[in-house]
Amino acid sequence: MKISIGNDHAGPDYKKAIVDFLKNANHEITNHGTNDEKSVDYPDFAHPVAQDIVNGNAELAVVICGSAQGVSMTVNKYAEVRGAVCWTKEIAFLARQHNNANIICIPARFTSITQAVEMVETFINTKFEGGRHDRRVQKISC
């Protein structure tokens, strides 16, 4: 699966662990994130990730910042994107199963690296249930 990832200065260690996990699972990764903790602007990394979804260059994506709110707000500006802020694997599961989320937004300051990898694993392995949820998802975009 093609997966895009982006992060600001709060997430380089998270990104490294997630990318290592994804590569070990034979996924193709596009990295738009920063690699160090020098302060950067999260939209500069979130927009390219969202564009990968919109342009079909990624099936799913991961964005990481301190609270996940900024990256979530940024990616959700795109009609084709459904970015979900997740802090447990159960929320990641429901975001995919019920909301057909295509980007998981991870709050690095409120989750551990181990939790983040587990959430990503759950997110990419969960299928959208469809049915009554499809009707609701179709009503999200303006």
N, C-alpha and C positions, 0 to 999 in steps of 0.2 A: 504494500500500500504506500502511496505517496503521502507524506506528512510534512507540513510546514511548521516551523517553530520560530518564535521570536521572544525576546526578553529584554528588559532594561537592566540597570545596574543591580537590582535586587535579586536577579535570578541566574547569574552565570553558572553557579554550582548546581542549581536545579536543572538547568538546560543540559549541562554535561551528563548528569546522571540519566536524564530522560532520553537523550540522544543515544547514549551507550545502550540503554535497555532496548530502544527501538531498532537500532542497528543489529543487535544480537538476535532480534526477532525478524530480521531480514526486511525491514521497511526502508524505503528510500526517503531520505531526510533532506529538506531544504532549510538551511539555517539563516535566519535574518536577525539573530540576536547579537548582542554585545558579548564579549568574552571576558570583560573585567568589571570591577565595581566602580569605575569612574562614572560620575553622574552623567546621564544621558536623558533624552526625552522619549518616553515610552511610545508616543504615536509614531515616531520614526521607525519603530520596529514592528508595531502592530499593523500598520497599513499594508506593508508588503505581504504579511501573512494573510490578511483578509483578501488581498488581491489574488494570492495564489488560489484561494477557494473559488473566488468569482471567475477566474480565468481557467479553472479546471486543472491547474498545475498541482493541486493537492486535493485529496479526498477529505482529509481531516487535518486539524491543526491544533497547536498548543501555543498559548501566549502566557507570559509570566511577568508580573510586577509585584510590588510590595503588597498591595491590597487586592489586586486583580480588578479593581474597579476601573482604573484608567484604561487598561488594555481592553476591558470588556466594552466600555463606552465607545472606544475607537472602532473596534471590529464590528460592533453592532450598528454602525452607520451604513453598512452595506446591506442592501435588501436580501441578498442571497446568503448572508451569514446569520447564524444563530449561535452566538457566543454565550457560554454558560459559566458563571463563576461557581467553582466547586471547591469545597474544603473537606469533603469525605468521599470515599469511593461509592457510597450509596447515592449521594447526590449526582456524581458523575454517571452512574448507571441510569438514574431516572432522567437526567438531561438528554441522554441518547435515546433511551427507550420511549419516553413520552414526548419529548420536545424536538427530537431529531437534531440536536445541537451538532454543529460541525466544527466548532472550536471550543476547546476547554480552556478556561481562564483560571490560572492558578495563583493564589495569594502567597507568595514566598515568605512573608513575615508572619503568616498564621498557620502554616503547615510545615511538616518536616519534609526532607528530601525523600525519605522512604514513603511517606503518604502520597507525595506528588507522583512518584513512579507508579504506585498502586492505582491512583486515580486515572492516570494515563492508560495503564493496562486495561482497566475496567472500561474506560471510555472507548478505546479502539476495538474492544472485543464485544461490545454491546450493539445489537441491531435495533433499529427503529421498529417499534411495534405496529405502527400504522393504525388502521381502523379509525376509531373515534378520535385518536390523536392526530391523524392526518388532517382532518377537518379543522382542528384547532391550530395546527401549525400553519395551514394555509391562510389563516386570519392574522398572522403576526405582522407581516410587512405592510407598510403604508403604500 
